Amino acid sequence: MTETTTRPGYAAQKEAVIKRLHRIEGQVRGIERMVEEERYCIDVLTQIAAVSTALDSVAVKLLEEHVRHCVADALAAGDAETAARKSEDLLAAVQRFSRTR
């Protein structure tokens, strides 16, 4: 299998990830309704924080699976170039993720 046809690390949990994203989508629609109803600012901000935390949770799970599957497989295969590329991808993702804090 080439790198472009290899399943992503989260593939085994794909349905759970999709289910969680659908719940988050529902939370966002709830926030939209709160704004339409002109609810109290702090209540809206509280719900936005909850959505942000939920998305962070999904991102951490995806990062974990990237390490356990993509990076680990690349290291185990002994291909230094692929392992380096997967490791760089991981580091870039962690940097992007940490910049949002």
FIZASE-962785 format. One record per atom (N, C-alpha, C): x, y, z; residue number from 1. Coordinates in nm, 3 decimals. Example, Ala and Ser with C-alpha at 12.3 -4.5 7.8 and 13.67 -1.06 7.14 Angstrom:
2
<pt xx="1.319" yy="-0.569" zz="0.780" i="1"/>
<pt xx="1.230" yy="-0.450" zz="0.780" i="1"/>
<pt xx="1.320" yy="-0.330" zz="0.780" i="1"/>
<pt xx="1.285" yy="-0.225" zz="0.708" i="2"/>
<pt xx="1.367" yy="-0.106" zz="0.714" i="2"/>
<pt xx="1.290" yy="0.003" zz="0.787" i="2"/>
This chain:
101
<pt xx="0.083" yy="-0.118" zz="0.000" i="1"/>
<pt xx="0.000" yy="0.000" zz="0.000" i="1"/>
<pt xx="0.087" yy="0.125" zz="0.000" i="1"/>
<pt xx="0.050" yy="0.220" zz="-0.081" i="2"/>
<pt xx="0.124" yy="0.346" zz="-0.081" i="2"/>
<pt xx="0.069" yy="0.437" zz="0.027" i="2"/>
<pt xx="0.143" yy="0.542" zz="0.055" i="3"/>
<pt xx="0.102" yy="0.635" zz="0.159" i="3"/>
<pt xx="-0.034" yy="0.696" zz="0.130" i="3"/>
<pt xx="-0.066" yy="0.719" zz="0.003" i="4"/>
<pt xx="-0.193" yy="0.782" zz="-0.031" i="4"/>
<pt xx="-0.311" yy="0.685" zz="-0.017" i="4"/>
<pt xx="-0.286" yy="0.554" zz="-0.017" i="5"/>
<pt xx="-0.396" yy="0.459" zz="-0.004" i="5"/>
<pt xx="-0.402" yy="0.396" zz="0.135" i="5"/>
<pt xx="-0.310" yy="0.428" zz="0.221" i="6"/>
<pt xx="-0.311" yy="0.375" zz="0.356" i="6"/>
<pt xx="-0.425" yy="0.440" zz="0.434" i="6"/>
<pt xx="-0.495" yy="0.358" zz="0.511" i="7"/>
<pt xx="-0.605" yy="0.411" zz="0.593" i="7"/>
<pt xx="-0.549" yy="0.501" zz="0.702" i="7"/>
<pt xx="-0.623" yy="0.605" zz="0.736" i="8"/>
<pt xx="-0.576" yy="0.695" zz="0.843" i="8"/>
<pt xx="-0.581" yy="0.624" zz="0.978" i="8"/>
<pt xx="-0.506" yy="0.677" zz="1.074" i="9"/>
<pt xx="-0.497" yy="0.616" zz="1.206" i="9"/>
<pt xx="-0.631" yy="0.607" zz="1.277" i="9"/>
<pt xx="-0.722" yy="0.696" zz="1.249" i="10"/>
<pt xx="-0.852" yy="0.697" zz="1.317" i="10"/>
<pt xx="-0.954" yy="0.606" zz="1.250" i="10"/>
<pt xx="-0.916" yy="0.536" zz="1.144" i="11"/>
<pt xx="-1.011" yy="0.458" zz="1.064" i="11"/>
<pt xx="-1.093" yy="0.360" zz="1.149" i="11"/>
<pt xx="-1.030" yy="0.297" zz="1.246" i="12"/>
<pt xx="-1.102" yy="0.201" zz="1.330" i="12"/>
<pt xx="-1.208" yy="0.268" zz="1.416" i="12"/>
<pt xx="-1.192" yy="0.396" zz="1.445" i="13"/>
<pt xx="-1.287" yy="0.472" zz="1.527" i="13"/>
<pt xx="-1.366" yy="0.573" zz="1.443" i="13"/>
<pt xx="-1.365" yy="0.556" zz="1.312" i="14"/>
<pt xx="-1.427" yy="0.655" zz="1.223" i="14"/>
<pt xx="-1.572" yy="0.684" zz="1.260" i="14"/>
<pt xx="-1.650" yy="0.583" zz="1.285" i="15"/>
<pt xx="-1.792" yy="0.603" zz="1.318" i="15"/>
<pt xx="-1.808" yy="0.682" zz="1.447" i="15"/>
<pt xx="-1.724" yy="0.654" zz="1.547" i="16"/>
<pt xx="-1.731" yy="0.728" zz="1.674" i="16"/>
<pt xx="-1.691" yy="0.874" zz="1.654" i="16"/>
<pt xx="-1.591" yy="0.898" zz="1.569" i="17"/>
<pt xx="-1.549" yy="1.035" zz="1.540" i="17"/>
<pt xx="-1.661" yy="1.109" zz="1.469" i="17"/>
<pt xx="-1.723" yy="1.046" zz="1.372" i="18"/>
<pt xx="-1.833" yy="1.109" zz="1.299" i="18"/>
<pt xx="-1.950" yy="1.138" zz="1.393" i="18"/>
<pt xx="-1.983" yy="1.043" zz="1.479" i="19"/>
<pt xx="-2.091" yy="1.062" zz="1.575" i="19"/>
<pt xx="-2.062" yy="1.181" zz="1.666" i="19"/>
<pt xx="-1.938" yy="1.191" zz="1.713" i="20"/>
<pt xx="-1.900" yy="1.302" zz="1.800" i="20"/>
<pt xx="-1.908" yy="1.435" zz="1.725" i="20"/>
<pt xx="-1.863" yy="1.437" zz="1.599" i="21"/>
<pt xx="-1.871" yy="1.559" zz="1.519" i="21"/>
<pt xx="-2.016" yy="1.601" zz="1.495" i="21"/>
<pt xx="-2.105" yy="1.503" zz="1.478" i="22"/>
<pt xx="-2.247" yy="1.536" zz="1.462" i="22"/>
<pt xx="-2.304" yy="1.598" zz="1.589" i="22"/>
<pt xx="-2.261" yy="1.547" zz="1.706" i="23"/>
<pt xx="-2.307" yy="1.608" zz="1.832" i="23"/>
<pt xx="-2.255" yy="1.751" zz="1.843" i="23"/>
<pt xx="-2.130" yy="1.772" zz="1.805" i="24"/>
<pt xx="-2.073" yy="1.907" zz="1.809" i="24"/>
<pt xx="-2.150" yy="1.998" zz="1.713" i="24"/>
<pt xx="-2.182" yy="1.947" zz="1.597" i="25"/>
<pt xx="-2.260" yy="2.024" zz="1.500" i="25"/>
<pt xx="-2.394" yy="2.066" zz="1.562" i="25"/>
<pt xx="-2.456" yy="1.976" zz="1.635" i="26"/>
<pt xx="-2.580" yy="2.009" zz="1.704" i="26"/>
<pt xx="-2.560" yy="2.117" zz="1.809" i="26"/>
<pt xx="-2.447" yy="2.110" zz="1.879" i="27"/>
<pt xx="-2.416" yy="2.214" zz="1.977" i="27"/>
<pt xx="-2.403" yy="2.350" zz="1.909" i="27"/>
<pt xx="-2.337" yy="2.353" zz="1.794" i="28"/>
<pt xx="-2.319" yy="2.479" zz="1.722" i="28"/>
<pt xx="-2.455" yy="2.533" zz="1.676" i="28"/>
<pt xx="-2.543" yy="2.446" zz="1.628" i="29"/>
<pt xx="-2.677" yy="2.491" zz="1.591" i="29"/>
<pt xx="-2.751" yy="2.547" zz="1.713" i="29"/>
<pt xx="-2.728" yy="2.487" zz="1.829" i="30"/>
<pt xx="-2.789" yy="2.538" zz="1.952" i="30"/>
<pt xx="-2.738" yy="2.678" zz="1.985" i="30"/>
<pt xx="-2.611" yy="2.701" zz="1.962" i="31"/>
<pt xx="-2.555" yy="2.835" zz="1.985" i="31"/>
<pt xx="-2.619" yy="2.935" zz="1.889" i="31"/>
<pt xx="-2.635" yy="2.894" zz="1.765" i="32"/>
<pt xx="-2.700" yy="2.981" zz="1.667" i="32"/>
<pt xx="-2.840" yy="3.020" zz="1.715" i="32"/>
<pt xx="-2.915" yy="2.922" zz="1.765" i="33"/>
<pt xx="-3.048" yy="2.951" zz="1.817" i="33"/>
<pt xx="-3.041" yy="3.048" zz="1.935" i="33"/>
<pt xx="-2.941" yy="3.030" zz="2.021" i="34"/>
<pt xx="-2.925" yy="3.119" zz="2.135" i="34"/>
<pt xx="-2.904" yy="3.263" zz="2.089" i="34"/>
<pt xx="-2.824" yy="3.280" zz="1.985" i="35"/>
<pt xx="-2.798" yy="3.415" zz="1.931" i="35"/>
<pt xx="-2.927" yy="3.470" zz="1.870" i="35"/>
<pt xx="-2.998" yy="3.386" zz="1.793" i="36"/>
<pt xx="-3.124" yy="3.431" zz="1.733" i="36"/>
<pt xx="-3.223" yy="3.475" zz="1.841" i="36"/>
<pt xx="-3.222" yy="3.405" zz="1.954" i="37"/>
<pt xx="-3.313" yy="3.436" zz="2.064" i="37"/>
<pt xx="-3.259" yy="3.547" zz="2.155" i="37"/>
<pt xx="-3.141" yy="3.599" zz="2.120" i="38"/>
<pt xx="-3.076" yy="3.706" zz="2.196" i="38"/>
<pt xx="-3.056" yy="3.668" zz="2.343" i="38"/>
<pt xx="-3.003" yy="3.548" zz="2.363" i="39"/>
<pt xx="-2.976" yy="3.500" zz="2.498" i="39"/>
<pt xx="-2.858" yy="3.576" zz="2.557" i="39"/>
<pt xx="-2.844" yy="3.567" zz="2.685" i="40"/>
<pt xx="-2.741" yy="3.636" zz="2.762" i="40"/>
<pt xx="-2.602" yy="3.600" zz="2.709" i="40"/>
<pt xx="-2.518" yy="3.701" zz="2.691" i="41"/>
<pt xx="-2.383" yy="3.686" zz="2.631" i="41"/>
<pt xx="-2.303" yy="3.574" zz="2.698" i="41"/>
<pt xx="-2.302" yy="3.574" zz="2.830" i="42"/>
<pt xx="-2.220" yy="3.476" zz="2.903" i="42"/>
<pt xx="-2.270" yy="3.335" zz="2.878" i="42"/>
<pt xx="-2.400" yy="3.316" zz="2.865" i="43"/>
<pt xx="-2.454" yy="3.183" zz="2.834" i="43"/>
<pt xx="-2.406" yy="3.136" zz="2.696" i="43"/>
<pt xx="-2.405" yy="3.227" zz="2.600" i="44"/>
<pt xx="-2.358" yy="3.193" zz="2.465" i="44"/>
<pt xx="-2.209" yy="3.159" zz="2.470" i="44"/>
<pt xx="-2.133" yy="3.242" zz="2.540" i="45"/>
<pt xx="-1.989" yy="3.217" zz="2.552" i="45"/>
<pt xx="-1.960" yy="3.084" zz="2.622" i="45"/>
<pt xx="-2.040" yy="3.049" zz="2.719" i="46"/>
<pt xx="-2.023" yy="2.921" zz="2.788" i="46"/>
<pt xx="-2.042" yy="2.805" zz="2.690" i="46"/>
<pt xx="-2.142" yy="2.816" zz="2.604" i="47"/>
<pt xx="-2.166" yy="2.711" zz="2.505" i="47"/>
<pt xx="-2.056" yy="2.706" zz="2.399" i="47"/>
<pt xx="-2.004" yy="2.823" zz="2.361" i="48"/>
<pt xx="-1.893" yy="2.827" zz="2.266" i="48"/>
<pt xx="-1.771" yy="2.758" zz="2.326" i="48"/>
<pt xx="-1.746" yy="2.782" zz="2.455" i="49"/>
<pt xx="-1.633" yy="2.716" zz="2.522" i="49"/>
<pt xx="-1.653" yy="2.565" zz="2.524" i="49"/>
<pt xx="-1.777" yy="2.520" zz="2.544" i="50"/>
<pt xx="-1.804" yy="2.376" zz="2.544" i="50"/>
<pt xx="-1.777" yy="2.314" zz="2.407" i="50"/>
<pt xx="-1.815" yy="2.384" zz="2.301" i="51"/>
<pt xx="-1.789" yy="2.336" zz="2.165" i="51"/>
<pt xx="-1.638" yy="2.331" zz="2.139" i="51"/>
<pt xx="-1.570" yy="2.434" zz="2.182" i="52"/>
<pt xx="-1.425" yy="2.439" zz="2.164" i="52"/>
<pt xx="-1.357" yy="2.322" zz="2.236" i="52"/>
<pt xx="-1.401" yy="2.295" zz="2.358" i="53"/>
<pt xx="-1.347" yy="2.182" zz="2.434" i="53"/>
<pt xx="-1.376" yy="2.050" zz="2.364" i="53"/>
<pt xx="-1.497" yy="2.036" zz="2.311" i="54"/>
<pt xx="-1.534" yy="1.913" zz="2.240" i="54"/>
<pt xx="-1.449" yy="1.895" zz="2.115" i="54"/>
<pt xx="-1.426" yy="2.001" zz="2.040" i="55"/>
<pt xx="-1.340" yy="1.991" zz="1.922" i="55"/>
<pt xx="-1.196" yy="1.958" zz="1.960" i="55"/>
<pt xx="-1.149" yy="2.018" zz="2.069" i="56"/>
<pt xx="-1.015" yy="1.986" zz="2.118" i="56"/>
<pt xx="-1.004" yy="1.838" zz="2.149" i="56"/>
<pt xx="-1.107" yy="1.782" zz="2.210" i="57"/>
<pt xx="-1.108" yy="1.641" zz="2.244" i="57"/>
<pt xx="-1.096" yy="1.553" zz="2.119" i="57"/>
<pt xx="-1.168" yy="1.590" zz="2.014" i="58"/>
<pt xx="-1.159" yy="1.516" zz="1.888" i="58"/>
<pt xx="-1.018" yy="1.530" zz="1.830" i="58"/>
<pt xx="-0.963" yy="1.650" zz="1.834" i="59"/>
<pt xx="-0.829" yy="1.673" zz="1.780" i="59"/>
<pt xx="-0.725" yy="1.590" zz="1.854" i="59"/>
<pt xx="-0.735" yy="1.586" zz="1.985" i="60"/>
<pt xx="-0.639" yy="1.506" zz="2.064" i="60"/>
<pt xx="-0.651" yy="1.359" zz="2.028" i="60"/>
<pt xx="-0.772" yy="1.310" zz="2.012" i="61"/>
<pt xx="-0.792" yy="1.169" zz="1.973" i="61"/>
<pt xx="-0.728" yy="1.143" zz="1.836" i="61"/>
<pt xx="-0.746" yy="1.235" zz="1.743" i="62"/>
<pt xx="-0.686" yy="1.217" zz="1.610" i="62"/>
<pt xx="-0.534" yy="1.221" zz="1.618" i="62"/>
<pt xx="-0.479" yy="1.310" zz="1.700" i="63"/>
<pt xx="-0.334" yy="1.314" zz="1.719" i="63"/>
<pt xx="-0.282" yy="1.184" zz="1.779" i="63"/>
<pt xx="-0.353" yy="1.133" zz="1.878" i="64"/>
<pt xx="-0.314" yy="1.005" zz="1.940" i="64"/>
<pt xx="-0.312" yy="0.893" zz="1.837" i="64"/>
<pt xx="-0.415" yy="0.887" zz="1.756" i="65"/>
<pt xx="-0.423" yy="0.781" zz="1.655" i="65"/>
<pt xx="-0.317" yy="0.800" zz="1.547" i="65"/>
<pt xx="-0.283" yy="0.923" zz="1.516" i="66"/>
<pt xx="-0.176" yy="0.948" zz="1.418" i="66"/>
<pt xx="-0.045" yy="0.891" zz="1.472" i="66"/>
<pt xx="-0.018" yy="0.914" zz="1.599" i="67"/>
<pt xx="0.106" yy="0.862" zz="1.658" i="67"/>
<pt xx="0.102" yy="0.710" zz="1.663" i="67"/>
<pt xx="-0.009" yy="0.653" zz="1.711" i="68"/>
<pt xx="-0.018" yy="0.508" zz="1.728" i="68"/>
<pt xx="-0.019" yy="0.432" zz="1.596" i="68"/>
<pt xx="-0.070" yy="0.493" zz="1.493" i="69"/>
<pt xx="-0.083" yy="0.423" zz="1.366" i="69"/>
<pt xx="0.017" yy="0.473" zz="1.262" i="69"/>
<pt xx="0.003" yy="0.596" zz="1.222" i="70"/>
<pt xx="0.083" yy="0.648" zz="1.110" i="70"/>
<pt xx="0.231" yy="0.658" zz="1.144" i="70"/>
<pt xx="0.263" yy="0.723" zz="1.255" i="71"/>
<pt xx="0.403" yy="0.741" zz="1.293" i="71"/>
<pt xx="0.465" yy="0.607" zz="1.333" i="71"/>
<pt xx="0.394" yy="0.531" zz="1.416" i="72"/>
<pt xx="0.447" yy="0.401" zz="1.461" i="72"/>
<pt xx="0.471" yy="0.307" zz="1.344" i="72"/>
<pt xx="0.377" yy="0.302" zz="1.249" i="73"/>
<pt xx="0.394" yy="0.215" zz="1.132" i="73"/>
<pt xx="0.513" yy="0.259" zz="1.047" i="73"/>
<pt xx="0.528" yy="0.390" zz="1.031" i="74"/>
<pt xx="0.641" yy="0.440" zz="0.952" i="74"/>
<pt xx="0.773" yy="0.406" zz="1.019" i="74"/>
<pt xx="0.779" yy="0.417" zz="1.151" i="75"/>
<pt xx="0.903" yy="0.382" zz="1.222" i="75"/>
<pt xx="0.929" yy="0.232" zz="1.213" i="75"/>
<pt xx="0.824" yy="0.151" zz="1.229" i="76"/>
<pt xx="0.840" yy="0.006" zz="1.226" i="76"/>
<pt xx="0.882" yy="-0.044" zz="1.088" i="76"/>
<pt xx="0.840" yy="0.027" zz="0.983" i="77"/>
<pt xx="0.873" yy="-0.015" zz="0.847" i="77"/>
<pt xx="1.021" yy="0.005" zz="0.816" i="77"/>
<pt xx="1.088" yy="0.089" zz="0.895" i="78"/>
<pt xx="1.230" yy="0.109" zz="0.874" i="78"/>
<pt xx="1.264" yy="0.205" zz="0.761" i="78"/>
<pt xx="1.165" yy="0.271" zz="0.705" i="79"/>
<pt xx="1.188" yy="0.368" zz="0.599" i="79"/>
<pt xx="1.213" yy="0.504" zz="0.664" i="79"/>
<pt xx="1.338" yy="0.544" zz="0.671" i="80"/>
<pt xx="1.375" yy="0.666" zz="0.742" i="80"/>
<pt xx="1.309" yy="0.790" zz="0.683" i="80"/>
<pt xx="1.296" yy="0.796" zz="0.553" i="81"/>
<pt xx="1.235" yy="0.913" zz="0.488" i="81"/>
<pt xx="1.087" yy="0.925" zz="0.526" i="81"/>
<pt xx="1.014" yy="0.815" zz="0.517" i="82"/>
<pt xx="0.872" yy="0.817" zz="0.554" i="82"/>
<pt xx="0.856" yy="0.846" zz="0.702" i="82"/>
<pt xx="0.937" yy="0.786" zz="0.786" i="83"/>
<pt xx="0.930" yy="0.810" zz="0.930" i="83"/>
<pt xx="0.955" yy="0.957" zz="0.962" i="83"/>
<pt xx="1.052" yy="1.015" zz="0.895" i="84"/>
<pt xx="1.083" yy="1.157" zz="0.917" i="84"/>
<pt xx="0.967" yy="1.244" zz="0.873" i="84"/>
<pt xx="0.907" yy="1.210" zz="0.759" i="85"/>
<pt xx="0.794" yy="1.289" zz="0.708" i="85"/>
<pt xx="0.674" yy="1.280" zz="0.803" i="85"/>
<pt xx="0.644" yy="1.158" zz="0.851" i="86"/>
<pt xx="0.531" yy="1.140" zz="0.944" i="86"/>
<pt xx="0.559" yy="1.212" zz="1.075" i="86"/>
<pt xx="0.682" yy="1.210" zz="1.121" i="87"/>
<pt xx="0.718" yy="1.279" zz="1.244" i="87"/>
<pt xx="0.706" yy="1.430" zz="1.226" i="87"/>
<pt xx="0.748" yy="1.482" zz="1.111" i="88"/>
<pt xx="0.734" yy="1.625" zz="1.083" i="88"/>
<pt xx="0.587" yy="1.665" zz="1.075" i="88"/>
<pt xx="0.505" yy="1.579" zz="1.014" i="89"/>
<pt xx="0.361" yy="1.605" zz="1.010" i="89"/>
<pt xx="0.304" yy="1.615" zz="1.151" i="89"/>
<pt xx="0.347" yy="1.524" zz="1.237" i="90"/>
<pt xx="0.301" yy="1.524" zz="1.376" i="90"/>
<pt xx="0.342" yy="1.653" zz="1.448" i="90"/>
<pt xx="0.469" yy="1.689" zz="1.434" i="91"/>
<pt xx="0.517" yy="1.810" zz="1.500" i="91"/>
<pt xx="0.443" yy="1.935" zz="1.450" i="91"/>
<pt xx="0.418" yy="1.942" zz="1.320" i="92"/>
<pt xx="0.344" yy="2.056" zz="1.265" i="92"/>
<pt xx="0.202" yy="2.059" zz="1.320" i="92"/>
<pt xx="0.139" yy="1.944" zz="1.331" i="93"/>
<pt xx="0.003" yy="1.938" zz="1.385" i="93"/>
<pt xx="0.001" yy="1.981" zz="1.531" i="93"/>
<pt xx="0.096" yy="1.937" zz="1.608" i="94"/>
<pt xx="0.102" yy="1.977" zz="1.749" i="94"/>
<pt xx="0.125" yy="2.127" zz="1.760" i="94"/>
<pt xx="0.211" yy="2.181" zz="1.677" i="95"/>
<pt xx="0.235" yy="2.326" zz="1.679" i="95"/>
<pt xx="0.109" yy="2.403" zz="1.643" i="95"/>
<pt xx="0.037" yy="2.359" zz="1.541" i="96"/>
<pt xx="-0.089" yy="2.426" zz="1.503" i="96"/>
<pt xx="-0.189" yy="2.417" zz="1.618" i="96"/>
<pt xx="-0.199" yy="2.299" zz="1.676" i="97"/>
<pt xx="-0.294" yy="2.275" zz="1.784" i="97"/>
<pt xx="-0.260" yy="2.361" zz="1.905" i="97"/>
<pt xx="-0.133" yy="2.371" zz="1.939" i="98"/>
<pt xx="-0.094" yy="2.446" zz="2.058" i="98"/>
<pt xx="-0.104" yy="2.597" zz="2.037" i="98"/>
<pt xx="-0.095" yy="2.644" zz="1.914" i="99"/>
<pt xx="-0.108" yy="2.787" zz="1.885" i="99"/>
<pt xx="-0.248" yy="2.838" zz="1.909" i="99"/>
<pt xx="-0.345" yy="2.748" zz="1.906" i="100"/>
<pt xx="-0.484" yy="2.789" zz="1.924" i="100"/>
<pt xx="-0.517" yy="2.810" zz="2.071" i="100"/>
<pt xx="-0.427" yy="2.780" zz="2.159" i="101"/>
<pt xx="-0.452" yy="2.794" zz="2.302" i="101"/>
<pt xx="-0.422" yy="2.934" zz="2.348" i="101"/>
